[in-house]
């Protein structure tokens, strides 16, 4: 099993940037595809971004395309989410997840096996 811990959340003004990190332990994160999801109270978990196990493929949710970038740091067993041009509607709890499934790019939360506890991102207007 792999354990995931997110960090890097916080409060930022609209137009600003944040970089989230997802550190893995227990197993090598490069054995898994990795994804980022976000959730606000009362809403379903929303797909943000995903990256293949070797880092060669990345997919993004429509609402973040062109603003967010997902990447891997294999040496540090970590996945990052660089978030630029943040908007108030990006405010949410952000979760890192890992998938062993071939359809990891589906954008569906149920295709991910392991989850972190989340980190809060708040964007003020």
C-alpha positions, 0 to 999 in steps of 0.5 A: 500500500502507498500512503499519501500526504498533501501539503502546500495549501493556504490562502492566496489572492485571486490571480496568485499561485500555489504549489501543492505537493503529494508525498508518498510513503510505503511504496514508490509513487511512480508505480501508480498513476496519480491524480488531483481532485478537489471538493467543496462542502455539499458537492461531489469530488471534482477531477482536477488533473492526472499524470501517468506513472511514468509522467509522460501523459497528463490530463486536466479538468476543463476548469483548470486547463491552461492554469494548472500543471501536474508533474512528478519528482521521482527522486522525492517520490512526490507529485506536484500541482502547480496552480496559477491564475487562481480564481475564487472558484478554485477554493476547495479541499484538494486531494491527491490520489493514486491509481493502479487501474488502466483507466486512471485518466477517466477523471473518476474518483472511483478509479483511484485506490489510495487517497490523501487527507486533503489540503485546503486552498482558499482564494480570496477575491 
